Amino acid sequence: MAGAVGSAVLYLNLSIAQRGVVPEPVMVRMGEAVAPVDVAGATRRLRLPISILFGIVFGLGVSATWQVLLQWLHRTPFDVADPVFSRDIGYYVFSLPALSVALGMIRTLAFVSLLATVPTYFFRGDVVVSPRRLRIEPSAGVHLAILLAVPFVVTALRLWFVDSAELLYSTTGPLVGASYTDLHATLPAIRVSAIAALAAAVVVLVGGARRMLGWYGVLAVGGYVSVAILGRGIVPAIMQKFVVAPTELTRETPYLERHIAATRRAWGIDSVQSRDLEGSRRSRSPRCAPTRPPSRTCGCGIARRCCAPLGSCRRSARTTTSCRSTTIGTGSMASTARSSSRRASSTPSRCPRARSSTST
C-alpha cells in the first residue's frame, strides 16, 4: 500500500513537471556520428519505470514499521494522564510512534519529488542557472515552491506534536523525563521553531508566486536554521549551565517527585502505606547457648570444666596417650607412662592435671 502511494505521488509530480511543450529542450550529443538526444523526452519515457522502482524501495522501507501501525489500530487508553501535557499515557505508547512514522513518510515523499522535479525542469529549460541570476518559469516556480513548502509544514507539525511530546523521554536532567531546562527553555524553543517553519513555508510560497523563488528560498531556509540553532541549541545550554546547575536540587525537585510517583505507579506500589513502628527503647539481648557442656571429660580421662575446644583436648589426649597410667604401681605400666611423658614433652598439653601426673 505504501509503495503504491509512493509511486503515485512521484509519477504525479513528474507528470506535472513534464506537461506542455518544451520551449528550449536540452540536447545531448554522445558523439559526432550519433544524433543528439532530447533529455526531456527521455525523462518523459522513464518516469513510469522510475516511479515503480521508487515505490518498491519506499514500500520495503515502510514495511519495517508494520508493528507500529498495528499497535495504533488496536490502541487502548491507559486512563492515566501525564503531569506535563495532560495527555493519556496511551498517546505516547501508540499514537506518538505512528504519527512520527506518518510525518516521516510525507517528508520523504516531498524531498524525493523535489529532487526528481528540479532536474526535470532544468532539462526542459524552465530553470536556467546563470552567473548573475536564477531564472525560473512561473509554472515551474509555483510547483517547486509547493514541494519546498511541504517539508517546512511537516517539520512544524513534527515539532509541535512529536518533538515536544518526546521531551518526556529526555535525559537532560538527573533522571529520564522532562527536566527544568526542557520545560522552561527547550519546549518554548520548539514551539518558536514550529512557528518559524510555518513562516518559512509562507515565505517560499510567496517567492514562488513573485518569481523570486531562489532568494525567498534562501531567506526561508536561513531564517529557520538560525532560529533552530539559537533556540534549541544555545539557549537551553546556557540555562542548564548558569541557572539550573548552581541550584540543581531546588530546580529539579518537582520533576524528581513526578518521576518517583510515576515509577511507583508503574510498579504497582503507589497504594502502599508507610507507618512508623513503635517499640521499647531497651532491648535485652538473648542469652547465648553455651558452646560446650559445662563439664566434659577431656581426652585424658579427667572430668573438668574445659574451656578449650574439643579438638584441642583430643589432640592433647593423643600426645599424652593416657594419664591414668601413673596411678598403677607396676613397673611395666610406669615405664610406659615415662615413655609417654617424654613424647608428650614435645607437644604441650591442654590438660594441666595430666601434665602434673606425668611429671610425678
Residue pairs with C-beta under 8 A, 6 or more apart in sequence:
1 59
2 58
2 59
2 62
2 63
2 105
3 55
3 56
3 58
3 59
3 60
3 62
4 55
4 59
5 55
5 109
6 54
6 55
6 58
6 59
6 109
6 112
7 51
7 52
7 54
7 55
7 58
8 51
8 55
9 109
9 113
10 50
10 51
10 54
10 55
10 109
10 112
10 113
10 116
11 47
11 48
11 51
13 113
13 116
13 117
13 143
13 147
14 43
14 47
14 50
14 51
14 116
14 117
14 120
15 47
16 117
16 143
17 116
17 117
17 120
17 121
17 124
17 140
17 143
18 40
18 43
18 44
18 47
18 120
18 124
20 139
22 38
22 40
22 124
22 125
23 124
23 125
23 126
24 124
24 125
25 38
25 39
25 40
25 41
25 123
25 124
25 125
26 38
26 39
26 40
26 122
26 123
26 124
26 125
27 36
27 37
27 38
27 39
28 36
28 37
28 39
29 35
29 36
29 37
30 37
39 123
40 120
40 123
40 124
43 119
43 120
43 123
50 116
54 112
58 108
58 109
62 101
62 105
65 101
68 97
68 98
68 101
69 98
69 101
71 93
71 94
71 97
71 98
72 94
72 95
72 97
72 98
75 90
75 93
75 94
75 95
76 90
76 94
77 88
77 90
78 88
78 89
78 90
78 93
79 88
80 88
80 89
80 265
81 87
81 88
81 89
82 89
82 92
82 168
83 258
84 167
84 168
84 178
84 183
85 164
85 165
85 168
87 165
91 165
92 165
92 168
96 162
96 165
96 166
99 161
99 162
100 158
100 162
103 154
103 157
103 158
103 162
106 150
106 154
107 150
107 151
107 154
107 155
107 158
110 147
110 150
110 151
110 154
111 151
113 147
114 144
114 147
114 148
114 151
117 143
117 144
117 147
118 127
118 144
121 127
121 136
121 137
121 140
121 143
121 144
122 129
126 136
126 137
126 139
126 140
127 134
127 135
127 136
127 137
127 140
128 134
128 135
128 136
133 214
134 213
134 214
136 144
136 211
136 213
136 214
138 211
141 207
141 208
141 209
141 211
141 213
142 208
142 209
144 208
144 213
145 204
145 205
145 207
145 208
145 209
145 213
146 205
146 208
148 204
148 208
148 213
148 217
149 201
149 202
149 204
149 205
150 201
152 197
152 198
152 200
152 201
152 204
152 220
152 224
153 197
153 198
153 201
155 194
155 197
155 224
156 194
156 195
156 197
156 198
156 201
157 194
159 190
159 191
159 193
159 194
159 197
160 190
160 191
160 194
163 190
164 187
164 190
164 191
167 178
167 182
167 183
167 186
167 187
167 190
168 177
168 178
169 176
169 177
170 176
170 177
170 178
170 179
170 182
170 186
172 179
172 181
172 182
172 186
172 236
172 240
173 179
173 180
173 181
173 182
173 252
173 255
174 248
174 252
174 256
175 255
175 256
175 259
176 259
177 255
177 258
177 259
177 262
178 187
178 255
179 244
179 252
179 255
180 244
180 251
180 252
180 255
181 236
181 239
181 240
181 243
181 244
182 236
184 239
185 235
185 236
185 239
185 240
186 232
186 236
188 231
189 231
189 232
189 235
189 236
190 231
190 232
192 227
192 231
193 224
193 227
193 228
193 231
193 232
196 223
196 224
196 227
196 228
197 224
199 220
199 223
200 220
200 221
200 223
200 224
201 220
203 216
203 219
203 220
203 223
204 213
204 216
204 217
204 220
206 216
207 213
207 214
207 215
207 216
207 217
207 219
207 220
208 216
210 216
243 251
244 251
244 252
261 270
264 270
264 272
292 306
292 307
292 309
292 310
294 305
295 303
295 304
295 305
296 303
296 304
296 305
296 306
296 310
296 313
297 303
298 304
298 306
298 313
298 316
298 317
298 350
298 351
298 354
299 313
299 314
299 315
299 316
299 317
299 318
299 320
299 351
300 313
300 316
300 317
300 320
300 322
300 323
300 324
300 349
300 351
300 353
300 354
301 322
301 323
301 324
302 323
302 351
302 353
302 354
304 351
304 353
306 313
308 350
312 350
313 350
313 351
315 347
315 350
316 347
316 348
316 349
316 350
316 351
316 354
317 351
319 343
319 344
319 346
319 347
319 349
320 340
320 341
320 344
320 349
320 351
320 354
320 358
321 336
321 340
321 343
321 344
322 337
322 340
323 351
323 353
323 354
323 357
323 358
325 333
325 334
325 336
325 337
325 340
326 334
326 337
326 357
326 358
326 360
327 357
328 334
337 358
340 358
341 358
341 359
344 355
344 358
349 355
